[in-house]
Amino acid sequence: MPEYEGMRTIQWLFVVGVLLFITGIGFVIAGAREARSAAPAAEAAPITTPVASVKQLMAAITGPAANTVYNSVGTIVTASGTKETAPQNDEEWTALAATAAALVESGNMMLMPGRAIDNGDWVTMTQAMIDKGKLVIKAAEDKSTEGILQSGSDLNTTCDNCHGRYRRQ
């Protein structure tokens, strides 16, 4: 009988080993299927090096975008009368929102390492411009002339404050 028990133990070990092997193969197959259906891992963002100077950003993007915002809603008084100006249709409101978005993105570009002037007031003032620009986007999306007047005025204040501290001639 002792020989029979030893043989029985070996058989059970064999059966357990086979079951573990089959289970392992099942996990490998399931993992491979999951890997195929999973979204690809996000690639690391490329390291970018600023090309334009702050002065160039201001001249090409920030200044023109801000002027578009400031001139988009208002009142023109001439000898022949008064004329209210504001976007007249969905396309003009959409274009104004896009211009405000470019203004906001120019602020993000001004905060890039290698371009930011300092980590104190520069960051604070640029972030204020970004925040006020987002309000312009919201007002344009809401098609609110009052919102554009208010947010444009607030934006102008942030620009004036920054230029008072940093503007280089």
C-alpha positions in Angstrom: 0.0 0.0 0.0 2.8 2.5 0.7 3.9 2.2 -2.9 0.3 3.0 -4.0 0.1 6.2 -1.9 3.4 7.5 -3.3 2.1 6.9 -6.8 -1.1 8.6 -5.9 0.7 11.7 -4.6 2.8 11.8 -7.8 -0.4 11.6 -9.9 -2.0 14.5 -7.9 1.1 16.6 -8.2 1.1 15.9 -12.0 -2.6 16.9 -12.2 -2.0 20.1 -10.1 1.0 21.0 -12.3 -1.0 20.5 -15.5 -3.8 22.6 -14.1 -1.4 25.4 -13.1 0.3 25.2 -16.6 -3.1 25.5 -18.3 -4.2 28.3 -16.1 -0.9 30.2 -16.8 -1.4 29.8 -20.5 -5.0 31.2 -20.1 -3.6 34.3 -18.3 -1.0 34.8 -21.0 -3.7 34.6 -23.7 -6.1 36.9 -21.8 -3.3 39.4 -21.2 -2.3 39.4 -24.9 -5.9 40.0 -25.9 -6.2 42.9 -23.4 -3.0 44.4 -24.6 -4.3 44.4 -28.2 -7.6 46.1 -27.3 -6.0 48.6 -24.9 -5.3 52.1 -26.1 -1.6 52.7 -27.0 0.4 54.2 -24.2 0.7 57.9 -24.5 4.0 59.0 -26.0 6.1 61.5 -24.1 5.4 65.0 -25.3 8.3 66.3 -27.4 10.5 68.8 -25.7 9.9 72.2 -27.4 12.3 75.1 -27.6 10.8 78.5 -27.9 11.6 80.2 -31.2 9.8 83.5 -31.0 10.7 86.2 -28.5 8.1 87.7 -26.2 8.3 90.9 -28.4 7.5 88.8 -31.5 4.6 87.0 -29.8 3.2 90.3 -28.8 3.5 91.7 -32.3 2.2 88.7 -34.1 -0.4 87.2 -31.8 -1.2 88.9 -28.5 -1.4 92.5 -29.7 -3.5 91.9 -32.8 -5.8 89.5 -30.9 -6.3 92.0 -28.1 -7.0 94.8 -30.6 -9.6 92.6 -32.2 -11.3 92.1 -28.9 -11.2 95.8 -27.9 -12.6 96.8 -31.3 -15.3 94.1 -31.6 -17.9 95.9 -29.5 -18.4 99.6 -29.0 -19.9 102.8 -30.1 -18.6 105.1 -32.8 -19.7 108.7 -32.7 -19.2 110.8 -35.8 -20.7 114.1 -37.1 -23.2 112.0 -39.0 -24.4 110.1 -35.9 -23.8 107.2 -33.6 -23.1 103.6 -34.7 -23.0 100.6 -32.4 -20.5 97.9 -33.4 -20.7 94.2 -32.5 -20.5 90.8 -34.2 -23.5 90.4 -36.4 -23.8 86.7 -36.9 -22.7 83.3 -35.6 -19.6 83.3 -37.8 -18.4 86.7 -36.4 -19.0 85.6 -32.8 -17.1 82.3 -33.5 -14.3 84.3 -35.1 -14.1 86.5 -32.0 -14.0 83.5 -29.7 -11.2 82.0 -31.8 -9.2 85.2 -31.6 -9.7 85.3 -27.8 -8.5 81.7 -27.7 -5.3 82.7 -29.7 -4.8 85.5 -27.1 -5.1 83.0 -24.3 -2.7 80.6 -26.0 -0.2 83.4 -26.5 -0.2 83.7 -22.7 0.6 80.0 -22.4 3.5 80.5 -24.8 4.8 83.4 -22.7 5.0 81.1 -19.7 7.1 78.5 -21.4 10.5 77.8 -19.8 13.1 79.8 -21.7 10.6 82.6 -22.5 9.1 83.6 -19.1 10.9 86.7 -17.9 10.7 85.7 -14.2 8.8 83.3 -11.9 7.1 86.1 -9.9 5.1 89.0 -11.3 5.5 87.8 -14.9 3.7 84.6 -14.1 1.0 86.3 -12.1 0.3 89.0 -14.7 0.4 86.5 -17.6 -2.0 84.2 -15.7 -4.3 87.2 -15.1 -4.3 87.9 -18.9 -5.1 84.2 -19.6 -8.0 84.3 -17.1 -9.4 87.5 -18.5 -9.0 86.1 -22.0 -11.1 83.0 -21.0 -13.8 85.4 -19.9 -13.8 87.0 -23.4 -14.1 83.5 -25.0 -17.1 82.8 -22.7 -18.7 86.1 -23.5 -18.2 85.5 -27.3 -19.7 82.0 -27.0 -22.7 83.5 -25.1 -22.9 86.3 -27.8 -22.9 88.9 -25.0 -22.0 92.4 -26.1 -22.0 93.5 -22.4 -19.8 90.5 -21.5 -17.3 91.5 -24.2 -17.3 95.1 -23.0 -16.6 94.0 -19.4 -14.2 91.2 -20.1 -12.4 93.3 -22.7 -12.0 96.1 -20.2 -10.7 93.7 -17.6 -8.3 92.3 -20.2 -7.1 95.7 -21.1 -6.3 96.4 -17.4 -4.2 93.3 -17.1 -2.3 94.2 -20.3 -1.7 97.8 -19.0 -0.5 96.5 -15.6 2.0 94.1 -17.3 3.2 96.7 -19.8 3.7 99.2 -16.9 6.1 96.7 -15.3 7.7 94.8 -18.3 7.4 96.7 -21.6 10.7 97.2 -23.3 11.2 99.9 -25.9 
